[in-house]
Amino acid sequence: MDVPPQPAPTSAASADKRPPEKRNYWTGSTGSTWWFYCTGPATTEVWTAYIAHCMAMLESGTPRPSLVCICHRAESPSAEHRRMMADFIKGESKRLSGLLGFALVLDSPLHILALRAINWIVKKPFPETVCGSPASAASWLAERGVRIDAATLFASLEAHVPREYLPTP
């Protein structure tokens, strides 16, 4: 089941009302795997949308969900954004403990430093890994019992993310 993109409005001027070429994040899901994809500037809008997507996953009632966050040619989150994510994890720790796994797909070592900073602030209540591609994220999740494969994940990404922003499979 693919869920259509659900960006979170950060004000009365919803991100959905902007021209699509101005967006730099997309969301979706396939089966029980929810994904968030971002590229370019790391803005408060992007990370607020990420947290809203995670909340939608928690509110959906999806049994045993998994999450993939793909940062492709994206700036690293600021200290403020890292704190925002850590606060969300702390506040939703009980519900997030139901995640089968969280795969973070990165192509920049700066993101790994940001992840370490978040991990220093808060202990994650779910298994997590860093991957170099969506395919390796799908493989890792499948090893954890998630019904996902690389082709299914990539098809869901292709359905929502403009082709020029996608990495090669």
Buried (B, 14 or more C-beta within 10 A) or exposed (E): EEBEBBBBBBEEEEBEEEEEEEBBBBBBBBBBBBBBBBBBEBBEBBBBBBBBBBBBBBEEEBEEBBBBBBBBEBBBBBEEBBBBBBEBBEEBBEBBEEBBBBBBBBBBEBBEEBBEBBBEBBEBBBBBBBBEBBBBBBBBBBEBEBEBBBEBBBEBBEEBBEEEBBBEE
